[in-house]
Amino acid sequence: MKPQVIFTLIGIALIGGVIALSSFFIFEKRAVSAITSFEECAQNGFLVLESSPRQCRTPDGRIFIETISVAEQPTQNPVFVNSIKAGATVTSPLTVSGEAQGNWFFEASFPVVLKNEIGETIATGIAQAEGDWMTTDFVPFSTILEFKNLKTQKGNLVFVKDNPSGLPEYGGEFIIPVIIEISK
């Protein structure tokens, strides 16, 4: 075979490969953007965070939260919030109160973070124990979060188990989905 023919065949094969790869990435991007629920996200094999409730994150940064019916909820949540219900609309200043297991506190506090739908932090606060926190029982807590929000959007109120060791086996999160309203 002539070198010219060989180079032509190689060129055609390379162009075909580039077209096939481009089609794959375009299809993959379309498939990711078509995901609209936790179940679809998990079924496509994307990262599922073991929080309560579980969350699934797509490569484009969107987070989907698992919907759990009352019957499926664990009987022993580590945090009970009495000031905000799942799906509630929240505004600044946001008073958060409830009870958490004593082992969620370190030096009588643990972090509370308000995040938007893509995981950006809107506000942070420190939940302060309102009683003896060196126990395995539930301890009352409260905090106030202040924030400026530019648009109404979905978000999550994240209660973070204080973990000074940094070891993942001692960490934990409890998440309440909320609607973050425009600050006035």
N, C-alpha and C positions, 0 to 999 in steps of 0.2 A: 504494500500500500504506500501511496505517496504521503510524504510528511504533511502536505497541505490538507489532505483528506482527514488524516489523523487529528490535526489541530482543529479542523472544522467540527468533527464528531465530538471532541473534547469540549469545545465551545458550546455546542448544542446541549451536551449533557450538563454543563455548568449552569447554563441559562435555565434549563428545565428544573434543576435542583433549587435555584434561587426562587423561581416561580412557586414551586411546591412548598418551600419553607415559608414564603410570604403568605401563601394561602393558609397554611397551618396557623401562623401567628394571628392573622386577621380573624380566623374562625375561633381561635382560643380567646381572643379579646372579646369577641361577640358573645361567646359562651359565658365568660365571667360577668359581663355586663347584664346578661339575662337573669342572673341569680337574684331572687327577691325574698328568700326566706332562709332561716337557719337550716332547715331540713335540706334544701337544695345545695346550700353551701357545704354542709357536711357530706352529702352524697357525692359531691364532686371532689372530695378528698382534700379540702382546704383545712388549714389549721383550726382545730377546735380547742379553745381554752377551757380548762377544767375549773370553772368558777361556778358560782351558784346564783342564777342559772348559767348554764354553759353558753359560751359565745363562739362564733365561727368568723374568721377573718379571711376575706378574699385578697388576692394579690394586689388589687387596686385600692386597698385600704378600708373598704367598707366592712362594718361589723354587724353581724346578725345575732340576735339574742334568742335563745331557745324559750319558747312559751311553755310553761309548766302549769298544768291544771292543779287545783287545790288538792285533788286526790293523789297526785304524783309528787307533791312537795315532801321533802324529808320532814319527819316529825320533829327533828331537833335542828333548827337553823341556828347558826352561831350568833346571829344578830337579829333582833326584832326592832323594827322602826315603827314608832307610833305616830310620828308627825307627818309622814308621807307614805302614800300608797303607790304601788306600781302603776305607771301610766299617768301619774298626776302631773299637772302643769306647775312648774316652780319658777319663782321670781326672786330677785335679790332685794333685801337680804333674806337668805334662806335659813330658817332655824330647823335643825335636825336633832331629834331626840329619840331615845329608845333604850334598849338594853342589849348588852353584848356579854358573851362569856368572859369571865375574868382573864383567861389565857389570851384574849385578843389584845389586852392592854400591856404596855410596857411603861413603867414609871407613870401609871395612871392615865395613859392616853394612847390613841391610835389615829392614823390619818384617815380623813374622809376627802374624796376627790370627786368633783363634778366634771365629767368629760362629755364632749359632743359626740355625735354619731360616728365620726371617724377616729375617735380616740384622743383628740386634742384636749388638753386640760383647760377648763374654763375657770375653775376655782379650787382652792385647797383649804382645808381646815383641820383642826385637831380636836377630836372628840375627847372630852375630859370626863373621867370617871366621877360619878357623884356618890361615891361610897367606897368601901373596901374592895379594891380591885385584885388583891392577892388571894383569889378564891377560884374555884371551878364553877361557882354559881353565876347567875346573870347579874350584871352590875349596870345600874342606870348611867346614861351618858347624855351629853348634849354638846352642840357646837353651832356656830353661825358661819355661813359661807356668804361672802359678798362678791359680786361679779358684775361685769358689764357684758351684755350679750347683744350682738349686732343684728341677730335675726332669730326668729322662733325656729327651733330645731329639736330633733330627737336627741336624747343623751342618756347618760347613765350616772347614777349616784353610786360611787364605789367606796365601800368600807374595806379598808386594808388592814389585815391583822398585823400589828406591829411586830417586826421580826428583826431585832438588832443583830442576830447571828448572820443574817443574809442567806441562810441555808433554805433551799426551796421546800424541804419537808416540814418546816416550821411556819411557812407563809400561808396566806389564804386571802380570798376576796369574797365579799358578798355584794351583789349588784342589784340595784333597783332601777329599771328603765323609767325615764321621766321625759317630759316635754319641757325644754328650757325656753321660757318666754322672753321676748325683747325687754331689755332693761329700760326703765324710763328715767 
